[in-house]
Amino acid sequence: MTTDFLSSEDIKKSTTWVIVLSIVLIILGIFAILSPAVASAFFTATMGWIALISGIMMIVQSFRSHPVRGFWLNLIVGILYAIAGLYILFNLGAALLALTLAFGILFVVEGIFTIIMGFTQKAGRSMSWLVVLNGVVTLILGIMVLNRWPVSALWLIGLYVGISLLFSGISLLAAALATRKTVADAPGPTAEA
């Protein structure tokens, strides 16, 4: 029976990417908190572009795979994605209201699952409280989004996404650093010279 263990150097390389990602999330979160209206508009427009590009790609793919079953389904879904993307891009206000409602629901669900994960999956043992805190903050944000909808949708989504990104970045950073500390503190095989 063989078991492959990651060396401490492999773990350090892996956690480096997590640390970089967490720092990017923290920076984006701070930007979104400082400019919530810009972040809201940017986020909504990004969703529109993603839907439009996805729709165009699905339409093209449906014609490229015409002999394969599902041509009409791929074509119709692609057209609907493209229409949704165009609608979002030309109606940012209405799309922002819909996205605010969707994010309120998403934050509530994410908060509940993050709290459960914090209690069941001990991330770095002593750092699981930070994962639970992230879940509680996200859950509260979701409830507040749903409570204040649609009155302040213009700035609310940017602010809340920023706060969620900030806490997600902090908890990821803490988990990565805790993993590195655990690996550094663990007794390992002695290297022979």
Secondary structure, DSSP 8 states (H G I E B T S, - for coil): -------HHHHHHHHHHHHHHHHHHHHHHHHHHHSHHHHHHHHHHHHHHHHHHHHHHHHHHHHHTTTSTTHHHHHHHHHHHHHHHHHHHH-HHHHHHHHHHHHHHHHHHHHHHHHHHHHHS-SSGGGHHHHHHHHHHHHHHHHHHHHHTTTTHHHHHHHHHHHHHHHHHHHHHHHHHHHHHHHHHS-------
